[in-house]
Amino acid sequence: MRCTRALLHSAAVFAFLAGAAMATATLANASDKITIMVGGYEKQIYLPAKLAETLGYFKEEGLDVELLNEAAGVDAENQLLAGAVQGVVGFYDHCVDLQAKGKFVESIVQFSQAPGEVVLVSSKHPEINAPSDFKGKTIGVTGLGSSTNFLTLYMASKAGLQSGDVVTVPVGAGGTFIAAMQQDQIQAGMTTEPTISRMVKTGEASVLVDMRTVESTRKALGGTYPAASLYMESAWVDEHKEEAQKLANAFVKTLKFINTHSAAEIAEKMPKDFYVGDKDGYVNALEAGKGMFTPDGVMPEDGPKTVLAVLSEFSKNVQGKQIDLSKTYTTEFVKNVK
C-alpha cells in the first residue's frame, strides 16, 4: 500500500509540475508578443510593415508580431510612450523631437530616405502657387504634432510666414483627407500615396511640393530626409536586443524584397483593399515611389542633420536644445543582418 501511495503521490506531483510548466510557458509566450503601431499601414510609405507580415518574415524569425493601425503618427507615438505598444512604424523625426522633450526613442530600421509625401493644392484654389501663398489658408495634415505638420510648418517658415499666418488642421489621410478638400475645409494639404494619385486622377488637386524621391526631397528640404522607420524606446531596445535583432532581420529582408521585385509583384502581396478600387493606380504610384526605400535599413549619413535643421527652423521644442543625434538611431542591428 505504501508503495502504491508513493507512486500516486509522485504522479500527482509530476502532473502538478507539468501543469505549472505549461502555464509558465503560456504566460511567457503571451508576454513575448510584440505590438507595433503603424501610422496608417495602408499608406505606401509604411508598406514594409504589412509586407513583412504577409511575406511571413516575422514568423520566420520566431516572432509573434501584432500590427495595429493608427491614422496619424503622433497618435502612434503617444501609444508608445504610454507603454501600450513596443514599437512604432512612423517618421524618424519623432525621435529627434522627443529627445528635445527629454524622452529617448531610436530608429532601429530606417525604411526610407525620402518622406514620400506631397503638398496637394485644391483645384478650387489656383492662387496657391508656392508655400508663401499659404498665408490665410487652412492646410490639412494627418495630425497636429505629426510629421506632415512638422514639414508643413517648416515650408511656411522658410517661405517667410510667421506663426499664425497659416492654420494646420488634422484631417487624417485617404477618405477623410479627400472629403476635407472636396468640402473646402482645407485649401491645400500634405498627404501620401495612394491618396495623391486618387486626387490627381480626378483633377480635384495638383501637386505643389513633391517629396516622393530623394532628388525632389533634396530640392524641397535641402538634403536627404530619413522618414519611415521602425522606432522604439531606447530602454526597451537595450533590454531586448535579441528581439530587436529579429525585427531588424525581418524588415531588412522585406526591404531587399522591395528592392528586387517590381511594383506589380509587391502589390500582389498587399491586401486588396489597399488598392482602393484602383489597382493600376496603386501599382503606378508604387513604381514611381519605391525608390524612397533604403535597400538595407541603414540610416542615410546626412539624413539626421537635415531632420534637425528642419525641426530647428520652426519648432520651439527643438530650438536652442542640445540634441545628440547619435542617440536617435542605431545601425547596430541592421548591420548584423546576414
C-alpha positions, 0 to 999 in steps of 0.5 A: 500500500505504501508503495502504491501511495508513493507512486500516486503521490509522485504522479500527482506531483509530476502532473502538478509540475507539468501543469505549472510548466505549461502555464509558465510557458503560456504566460511567457509566450503571451508576454513575448508578443510584440505590438507595433503601431503603424501610422496608417499601414495602408499608406505606401510609405509604411508598406514594409510593415504589412509586407513583412507580415504577409511575406511571413518574415516575422514568423520566420524569425520566431516572432509573434508580431501584432500590427495595429493601425493608427491614422496619424503618427503622433497618435502612434507615438503617444501609444508608445510612450504610454507603454501600450505598444513596443514599437512604432512604424512612423517618421524618424523625426519623432525621435529627434523631437522627443529627445528635445522633450527629454524622452529617448526613442531610436530608429532601429530600421530606417525604411526610407530616405525620402518622406514620400509625401506631397503638398496637394493644392485644391483645384478650387484654389489656383492662387496657391502657387508656392508655400508663401501663398499659404498665408490665410489658408487652412492646410490639412495634415494627418495630425497636429504634432505629426510629421506632415505638420512638422514639414508643413510648418517648416515650408511656411517658415522658410517661405517667410510666414510667421506663426499664425499666418497659416492654420494646420488642421488634422484631417487624417489621410485617404477618405477623410483627407479627400472629403476635407478638400472636396468640402473646402475645409482645407485649401491645400494639404500634405498627404501620401500615396495612394491618396495623391494619385486618387486626387490627381486622377480626378483633377480635384488637386495638383501637386505643389511640393513633391517629396516622393524621391530623394532628388525632389526631397533634396530640392524641397528640404535641402538634403536627404530626409530619413522618414519611415522607420521602425522606432522604439524606446531606447530602454526597451531596445537595450533590454531586448536586443535579441528581439530587436535583432529579429525585427531588424532581420525581418524588415531588412529582408522585406526591404531587399524584397522591395528592392528586387521585385517590381511594383506589380509583384509587391502589390500582389502581396498587399491586401486588396483593399489597399488598392482602393478600387484602383489597382493600376493606380496603386501599382503606378504610384508604387513604381514611381515611389519605391525608390524612397526605400533604403535597400538595407535599413541603414540610416542615410549619413546626412539624413539626421542633420537635415531632420534637425535643421528642419525641426530647428527652423520652426519648432520651439521644442527643438530650438536652442536644445542640445540634441545628440543625434547619435542617440536617435538611431542605431545601425547596430542591428541592421548591420548584423543582418546576414 
